[in-house]
Amino acid sequence: MRTRVKICCMASPSEVRAAAIAGADAIGAVGPMPTGPGPVDDEAARAVIAATPPGVTPFLLTQEHTPEEVVRHVKATRAPVVQLVRHVDPRLHFELREALPYLKIVQVIHVEDETAIELARGYALTADALLLDSGSPQADEIGGTARAHDWRLSRQIVSLVDKPVWLAGGITEANLAEAIEVVRPFGLDLCSGVRTLGKLDLKKLESLFAALRAAERRI
């Protein structure tokens, strides 16, 4: 089983190139957020997405939750994939597809407790993929926490849905093998785990992919 890797919080085309060379399957450009590292404006996000090479999929992370604002954000950045970081009415997924038929939708679920399981089962009916993260939407904490959640709940979600599931939240070189073994996700999503003082750390990036290859040989 090959575990995909998304390197998030891209700040520049040079970071995108470094992530791609290291082996990333996807990258993320983070729009304005109330919390978390790495937000960029639309112009910078568009430059990051435009610099993404073939074979690597660029995601736009947006906190917008109305059809009009999500569509505006996607069009402004020319993103092929949108990652909705807030819990939304699933009808939004249908409205986005009607407006932008090419768009792939990744719905974030903040795994706070067992209510995330039913939430995930519902979203799996309408989204193209799910992303399980740590956070608390009620507290306006919607990503970039650098902490793990209860991976046992994430494992239950993976076993119950038939859509790709990405795992985020506090993943590093040190715990990725455990994350893969426990959750068996489609992919891992990292930001702070490969950064030092907010900057992409090439040594951490290289070590992460080395640890991933070693973990995949064992599992």
TIVEXNU-817600 format. One line per 3 residues: number of its first residue (from 1); for each residue x, y, z of N, C-alpha, C, O. Coordinates in steps of 0.2 Angstrom, whole numbers, plus 5000, padded with zeros to 4 digits. Layout:
% TIVEXNU-817600
NUM = X/Y/Z/X/Y/Z/X/Y/Z/X/Y/Z; ...
***
This chain:
% TIVEXNU-817600
1 = 5004/4994/5000/5000/5000/5000/5004/5006/5000/5009/5007/5004; 5003/5011/4995/5007/5017/4995/5003/5022/4998/4997/5024/4996; 5006/5026/5003/5003/5031/5006/5005/5038/5002/5011/5040/5002
4 = 5000/5042/5000/5001/5048/4997/5003/5053/5002/5002/5052/5008; 5006/5058/5000/5009/5064/5004/5007/5071/5001/5008/5072/4995; 5003/5075/5005/5002/5082/5003/5006/5086/5008/5006/5086/5014
7 = 5010/5091/5005/5014/5096/5009/5010/5102/5008/5009/5105/5003; 5007/5104/5014/5003/5110/5014/5007/5117/5016/5013/5117/5017; 5003/5122/5016/5005/5129/5018/5011/5131/5013/5016/5135/5016
10 = 5010/5130/5007/5015/5132/5002/5015/5140/5002/5010/5143/5001; 5021/5143/5002/5022/5150/5002/5024/5153/4996/5024/5159/4995; 5027/5149/4991/5031/5151/4985/5032/5146/4980/5031/5140/4982
13 = 5033/5147/4974/5034/5142/4969/5040/5138/4971/5041/5132/4969; 5045/5141/4974/5051/5137/4976/5050/5132/4981/5053/5126/4981; 5045/5133/4986/5043/5128/4990/5039/5122/4987/5040/5117/4988
16 = 5035/5124/4982/5032/5119/4978/5037/5114/4974/5036/5108/4974; 5042/5117/4971/5047/5113/4968/5051/5109/4973/5052/5103/4971; 5052/5111/4978/5056/5107/4983/5051/5101/4986/5054/5096/4986
19 = 5045/5103/4987/5040/5097/4989/5040/5092/4983/5040/5086/4985; 5039/5094/4977/5038/5090/4972/5045/5085/4971/5044/5079/4969; 5050/5088/4971/5057/5085/4970/5057/5079/4976/5060/5074/4975
22 = 5055/5081/4982/5056/5077/4987/5051/5071/4987/5052/5065/4989; 5045/5071/4983/5041/5066/4982/5034/5067/4983/5030/5062/4984; 5032/5073/4984/5025/5075/4986/5020/5073/4981/5022/5074/4975
25 = 5014/5071/4982/5009/5069/4978/5004/5075/4977/5001/5076/4972; 5004/5079/4982/5000/5085/4982/5003/5091/4986/5007/5089/4990; 5001/5097/4985/5003/5103/4989/4996/5106/4990/4991/5106/4987
28 = 4997/5111/4996/4991/5115/4998/4993/5122/4998/4998/5124/5001; 4989/5126/4995/4989/5134/4996/4984/5136/5001/4978/5134/5000; 4985/5139/5007/4981/5140/5012/4978/5148/5011/4982/5152/5011
31 = 4972/5148/5010/4969/5155/5010/4968/5158/5017/4971/5155/5022; 4966/5164/5017/4965/5167/5024/4961/5163/5029/4956/5160/5027; 4964/5162/5035/4962/5158/5040/4962/5162/5047/4966/5166/5048
34 = 4957/5160/5051/4957/5163/5058/4963/5160/5062/4965/5163/5067; 4965/5154/5061/4971/5151/5065/4975/5147/5060/4974/5146/5054; 4981/5145/5062/4986/5141/5059/4991/5145/5055/4990/5151/5053
37 = 4996/5141/5053/5002/5144/5049/5000/5144/5041/4996/5141/5039; 5004/5149/5038/5004/5148/5031/4999/5151/5026/4999/5150/5020; 4994/5156/5029/4990/5158/5024/4993/5163/5019/4997/5167/5021
40 = 4990/5163/5013/4993/5168/5008/4987/5171/5005/4981/5168/5005; 4988/5177/5001/4983/5180/4998/4981/5176/4991/4985/5172/4989; 4976/5179/4987/4974/5175/4981/4980/5175/4976/4981/5170/4972
43 = 4983/5181/4976/4989/5181/4971/4994/5176/4972/4997/5173/4967; 4996/5176/4978/5002/5171/4980/4999/5164/4979/5003/5159/4977; 4993/5162/4981/4990/5156/4980/4990/5154/4973/4991/5148/4971
46 = 4988/5159/4968/4988/5157/4961/4995/5156/4959/4995/5151/4954; 5000/5159/4961/5007/5158/4959/5009/5151/4961/5012/5147/4957; 5007/5149/4967/5009/5142/4970/5006/5137/4965/5009/5132/4964
49 = 4999/5138/4964/4996/5133/4960/4998/5132/4953/4999/5127/4950; 5000/5138/4950/5002/5138/4943/5009/5135/4943/5011/5132/4938; 5013/5135/4948/5020/5132/4948/5020/5125/4950/5025/5122/4949
52 = 5014/5122/4951/5014/5115/4953/5015/5111/4947/5011/5111/4942; 5020/5106/4947/5021/5102/4941/5016/5097/4939/5013/5095/4944; 5016/5094/4933/5012/5088/4932/5014/5082/4936/5019/5081/4938
55 = 5008/5079/4938/5009/5073/4943/5008/5075/4950/5008/5071/4954; 5008/5082/4952/5007/5084/4958/5000/5088/4958/4999/5092/4954; 4996/5087/4963/4989/5090/4963/4989/5096/4968/4991/5095/4974
58 = 4988/5102/4965/4987/5107/4970/4980/5108/4973/4975/5108/4970; 4980/5109/4980/4974/5110/4983/4973/5118/4985/4979/5121/4987; 4967/5120/4985/4966/5127/4988/4962/5126/4995/4957/5123/4995
61 = 4965/5128/5000/4961/5128/5007/4958/5134/5008/4961/5139/5008; 4951/5133/5009/4947/5139/5010/4942/5139/5016/4940/5133/5017; 4942/5144/5019/4937/5144/5025/4930/5147/5023/4925/5147/5027
64 = 4929/5149/5016/4923/5151/5014/4918/5146/5014/4920/5140/5013; 4912/5147/5015/4906/5142/5016/4900/5144/5012/4895/5141/5014; 4900/5149/5008/4894/5150/5004/4896/5148/4997/4902/5149/4995
67 = 4892/5146/4992/4894/5145/4985/4897/5150/4982/4902/5149/4978; 4894/5156/4983/4897/5162/4979/4904/5164/4981/4909/5165/4977; 4906/5163/4988/4913/5165/4990/4917/5159/4988/4923/5161/4987
70 = 4915/5153/4989/4920/5148/4987/4922/5148/4980/4927/5147/4978; 4916/5149/4975/4918/5149/4968/4922/5155/4967/4927/5155/4963; 4921/5161/4970/4926/5167/4969/4933/5165/4971/4937/5166/4967
73 = 4934/5162/4976/4940/5160/4979/4944/5155/4974/4950/5156/4972; 4940/5150/4972/4943/5145/4967/4945/5148/4960/4950/5147/4958; 4940/5152/4958/4942/5156/4951/4948/5160/4952/4952/5161/4947
76 = 4948/5164/4958/4954/5169/4958/4961/5165/4959/4966/5168/4957; 4961/5159/4961/4967/5155/4962/4968/5150/4956/4973/5147/4956; 4963/5149/4953/4963/5144/4947/4965/5137/4950/4969/5133/4947
79 = 4962/5135/4956/4963/5129/4959/4958/5123/4956/4953/5124/4955; 4961/5117/4955/4957/5111/4952/4954/5107/4958/4949/5104/4957; 4957/5109/4964/4954/5105/4970/4953/5110/4976/4957/5114/4977
82 = 4947/5110/4979/4946/5114/4984/4945/5110/4991/4942/5105/4991; 4948/5112/4996/4948/5109/5003/4944/5114/5007/4946/5119/5009; 4938/5111/5009/4933/5115/5013/4935/5114/5020/4934/5109/5023
85 = 4938/5119/5024/4940/5118/5030/4935/5119/5036/4936/5117/5042; 4929/5121/5034/4924/5122/5039/4919/5116/5038/4918/5114/5032; 4915/5114/5043/4910/5110/5042/4904/5114/5039/4902/5119/5041
88 = 4902/5111/5033/4897/5115/5029/4891/5110/5028/4891/5104/5029; 4885/5113/5025/4879/5110/5023/4881/5106/5017/4884/5109/5012; 4880/5099/5017/4882/5095/5011/4879/5098/5004/4882/5097/4999
91 = 4874/5102/5005/4871/5105/4998/4876/5109/4995/4876/5110/4989; 4881/5112/4999/4886/5116/4996/4890/5112/4991/4892/5115/4985; 4891/5106/4992/4895/5102/4987/4891/5102/4980/4895/5102/4975
94 = 4885/5101/4981/4881/5100/4974/4881/5107/4971/4882/5107/4965; 4881/5112/4975/4881/5119/4971/4887/5121/4968/4888/5124/4963; 4893/5118/4971/4899/5120/4969/4900/5116/4962/4903/5118/4957
97 = 4898/5110/4962/4898/5106/4956/4894/5108/4950/4896/5108/4944; 4889/5111/4952/4885/5114/4947/4888/5121/4944/4888/5122/4938; 4891/5124/4948/4895/5130/4946/4902/5129/4942/4903/5132/4938
100 = 4905/5124/4945/4912/5122/4943/4912/5115/4942/4915/5111/4946; 4910/5112/4936/4910/5105/4935/4916/5101/4936/4917/5095/4938; 4922/5104/4934/4928/5101/4935/4931/5101/4942/4936/5097/4943
103 = 4928/5104/4946/4931/5105/4953/4931/5099/4957/4925/5096/4957; 4936/5097/4960/4936/5091/4965/4935/5094/4972/4938/5099/4974; 4931/5091/4976/4930/5094/4983/4932/5089/4988/4931/5083/4989
106 = 4937/5092/4993/4939/5088/4998/4936/5091/5005/4937/5097/5006; 4932/5087/5008/4929/5090/5014/4933/5088/5021/4934/5083/5022; 4935/5094/5024/4938/5093/5031/4933/5091/5036/4928/5093/5037
109 = 4935/5086/5040/4931/5084/5046/4936/5085/5052/4941/5082/5053; 4934/5089/5057/4938/5090/5063/4936/5085/5068/4930/5084/5071; 4941/5080/5070/4939/5074/5074/4940/5076/5081/4945/5075/5084
112 = 4934/5078/5084/4934/5080/5091/4932/5075/5095/4934/5074/5101; 4927/5071/5093/4924/5065/5097/4920/5061/5092/4921/5061/5086; 4916/5056/5094/4913/5051/5090/4908/5054/5085/4906/5051/5080
115 = 4906/5060/5086/4901/5063/5081/4904/5064/5075/4901/5065/5070; 4911/5064/5074/4915/5065/5068/4913/5059/5063/4913/5059/5057; 4912/5053/5066/4910/5047/5062/4904/5048/5058/4904/5047/5052
118 = 4899/5050/5061/4893/5051/5057/4893/5057/5052/4891/5056/5047; 4897/5062/5054/4898/5067/5050/4902/5065/5044/4900/5067/5038; 4907/5061/5045/4911/5058/5039/4907/5054/5034/4907/5054/5028
121 = 4902/5050/5037/4898/5046/5033/4894/5050/5029/4892/5048/5023; 4891/5055/5031/4887/5060/5027/4891/5063/5022/4889/5063/5016; 4896/5066/5024/4900/5070/5019/4903/5065/5013/4904/5067/5007
124 = 4904/5059/5015/4907/5054/5010/4902/5053/5004/4904/5050/4999; 4896/5054/5005/4891/5054/5000/4891/5059/4995/4889/5058/4989; 4894/5065/4996/4894/5071/4992/4901/5073/4990/4902/5076/4985
127 = 4906/5072/4994/4913/5075/4993/4917/5070/4989/4915/5064/4989; 4922/5072/4986/4927/5067/4982/4931/5064/4987/4934/5058/4985; 4933/5067/4992/4938/5064/4997/4937/5068/5004/4934/5073/5004
130 = 4939/5065/5009/4939/5068/5016/4946/5069/5018/4950/5066/5016; 4946/5074/5023/4952/5075/5026/4951/5076/5034/4947/5080/5036; 4954/5071/5038/4953/5071/5045/4958/5075/5048/4964/5074/5048
133 = 4956/5081/5052/4961/5085/5055/4959/5086/5062/4954/5084/5065; 4964/5089/5066/4963/5091/5073/4960/5099/5073/4962/5103/5068; 4956/5100/5077/4953/5107/5077/4947/5107/5081/4944/5102/5083
136 = 4944/5113/5082/4938/5114/5085/4934/5120/5082/4935/5126/5083; 4930/5119/5077/4926/5124/5073/4923/5129/5077/4922/5135/5076; 4920/5126/5083/4916/5131/5087/4920/5136/5091/4918/5141/5092
139 = 4927/5134/5091/4931/5139/5094/4935/5143/5088/4940/5146/5090; 4933/5142/5082/4936/5145/5076/4943/5143/5076/4947/5146/5073; 4945/5136/5078/4951/5133/5077/4950/5128/5071/4947/5123/5072
142 = 4952/5130/5065/4951/5126/5059/4957/5123/5055/4957/5123/5049; 4962/5122/5059/4968/5119/5056/4974/5121/5058/4974/5126/5062; 4980/5118/5056/4986/5120/5058/4988/5120/5066/4991/5124/5068
145 = 4985/5115/5069/4986/5115/5076/4992/5111/5078/4994/5112/5084; 4995/5108/5074/5001/5104/5075/5001/5099/5081/5005/5097/5084; 4994/5097/5082/4993/5091/5087/4989/5086/5083/4985/5087/5079
148 = 4990/5080/5086/4986/5074/5083/4979/5074/5087/4979/5076/5093; 4975/5070/5084/4968/5069/5087/4968/5061/5089/4973/5058/5088; 4962/5059/5090/4962/5052/5092/4961/5048/5085/4956/5047/5082
151 = 4967/5044/5084/4967/5041/5077/4963/5035/5077/4962/5032/5072; 4961/5032/5083/4956/5027/5083/4949/5029/5080/4946/5025/5076; 4947/5035/5081/4941/5037/5078/4943/5038/5070/4938/5036/5066
154 = 4948/5040/5068/4950/5041/5061/4950/5034/5058/4948/5034/5052; 4953/5029/5061/4953/5022/5058/4945/5020/5057/4944/5017/5052; 4941/5021/5062/4934/5019/5061/4931/5023/5055/4927/5020/5051
157 = 4933/5029/5054/4930/5033/5048/4933/5030/5041/4929/5028/5037; 4939/5028/5041/4942/5025/5035/4939/5019/5033/4938/5017/5028; 4937/5015/5039/4934/5008/5037/4927/5009/5035/4924/5004/5032
160 = 4924/5014/5036/4917/5015/5035/4915/5018/5028/4909/5018/5026; 4920/5022/5026/4918/5026/5020/4922/5023/5014/4927/5020/5014; 4919/5025/5008/4922/5022/5002/4925/5028/4998/4926/5027/4991
163 = 4927/5033/5001/4931/5038/4998/4938/5039/5000/4939/5037/5006; 4943/5042/4997/4949/5043/4999/4949/5047/5005/4946/5052/5006; 4953/5045/5010/4954/5049/5017/4961/5051/5018/4965/5047/5019
166 = 4962/5057/5019/4968/5060/5020/4968/5061/5028/4963/5063/5031; 4974/5060/5031/4975/5061/5038/4980/5067/5039/4985/5068/5037; 4977/5072/5044/4981/5078/5045/4981/5079/5053/4977/5075/5056
169 = 4986/5083/5055/4986/5085/5062/4992/5082/5066/4991/5076/5068; 4997/5086/5067/5003/5084/5071/5007/5078/5068/5010/5075/5072; 5007/5077/5062/5010/5071/5059/5018/5074/5058/5019/5079/5055
172 = 5022/5070/5060/5029/5071/5059/5033/5065/5057/5030/5059/5056; 5039/5065/5055/5044/5060/5054/5043/5054/5060/5043/5048/5058; 5043/5057/5066/5043/5052/5072/5037/5048/5072/5037/5043/5075
175 = 5031/5051/5070/5025/5047/5071/5021/5045/5065/5016/5042/5066; 5024/5046/5059/5020/5044/5053/5019/5037/5052/5014/5034/5050; 5024/5033/5055/5023/5025/5054/5017/5023/5058/5013/5019/5056
178 = 5017/5026/5064/5011/5024/5068/5005/5026/5065/4999/5023/5066; 5005/5032/5062/4999/5035/5059/4996/5030/5054/4990/5029/5053; 5001/5028/5050/4999/5024/5044/4996/5017/5046/4992/5014/5044
181 = 5000/5014/5051/4998/5008/5054/4991/5008/5057/4987/5003/5056; 4990/5013/5061/4984/5013/5065/4978/5015/5060/4972/5012/5060; 4979/5020/5056/4973/5023/5052/4972/5020/5045/4967/5020/5043
184 = 4978/5019/5042/4978/5016/5035/4975/5021/5031/4970/5020/5027; 4977/5027/5031/4974/5033/5027/4976/5032/5019/4981/5029/5018; 4972/5035/5015/4974/5036/5008/4981/5040/5008/4985/5039/5004
187 = 4981/5045/5012/4987/5050/5012/4988/5054/5018/4983/5054/5022; 4994/5056/5019/4995/5061/5025/4996/5068/5022/4998/5069/5017; 4994/5072/5027/4994/5079/5025/4999/5083/5031/4997/5082/5037
190 = 5004/5086/5029/5009/5089/5033/5010/5097/5032/5010/5099/5026; 5011/5100/5037/5013/5107/5037/5018/5109/5042/5024/5109/5040; 5017/5109/5048/5022/5111/5053/5027/5106/5054/5032/5107/5056
193 = 5025/5099/5052/5030/5094/5053/5036/5094/5049/5041/5090/5050; 5036/5098/5043/5041/5099/5039/5044/5106/5038/5047/5108/5033; 5042/5110/5044/5044/5117/5044/5048/5119/5050/5047/5115/5055
196 = 5052/5124/5049/5056/5126/5055/5055/5134/5055/5057/5137/5050; 5052/5137/5060/5051/5144/5060/5047/5146/5055/5048/5151/5052; 5042/5142/5053/5037/5143/5047/5040/5142/5040/5036/5143/5036
199 = 5046/5141/5039/5049/5140/5033/5050/5132/5031/5051/5128/5036; 5049/5130/5025/5049/5123/5023/5057/5121/5024/5061/5124/5022; 5058/5116/5028/5064/5113/5030/5066/5107/5026/5063/5102/5026
202 = 5071/5108/5021/5072/5103/5016/5075/5097/5020/5074/5091/5017; 5079/5098/5025/5081/5092/5029/5075/5088/5032/5075/5082/5032; 5071/5091/5035/5065/5088/5038/5061/5085/5032/5058/5079/5033
205 = 5060/5088/5026/5056/5085/5021/5060/5079/5018/5056/5074/5017; 5066/5079/5018/5070/5073/5015/5069/5067/5021/5068/5061/5019; 5070/5069/5027/5069/5064/5032/5062/5061/5033/5061/5055/5034
208 = 5057/5065/5031/5050/5063/5031/5049/5057/5026/5046/5052/5027; 5051/5059/5020/5050/5054/5015/5055/5048/5016/5052/5042/5014; 5060/5048/5019/5064/5042/5020/5061/5038/5025/5060/5032/5025
211 = 5058/5041/5030/5054/5038/5036/5048/5034/5033/5046/5029/5035; 5045/5038/5028/5039/5035/5025/5040/5029/5021/5037/5024/5021; 5046/5029/5017/5048/5023/5013/5049/5017/5018/5048/5012/5016
214 = 5053/5019/5023/5054/5013/5028/5048/5011/5031/5048/5004/5032; 5043/5015/5033/5037/5013/5036/5033/5008/5031/5030/5003/5033; 5033/5010/5025/5029/5006/5020/5032/4999/5018/5029/4995/5017
217 = 5039/4999/5019/5042/4992/5019/5040/4988/5024/5040/4982/5023; 5039/4990/5030/5037/4986/5036/5030/4984/5036/5028/4979/5039; 5026/4989/5034/5018/4988/5035/5016/4983/5029/5010/4982/5029
***
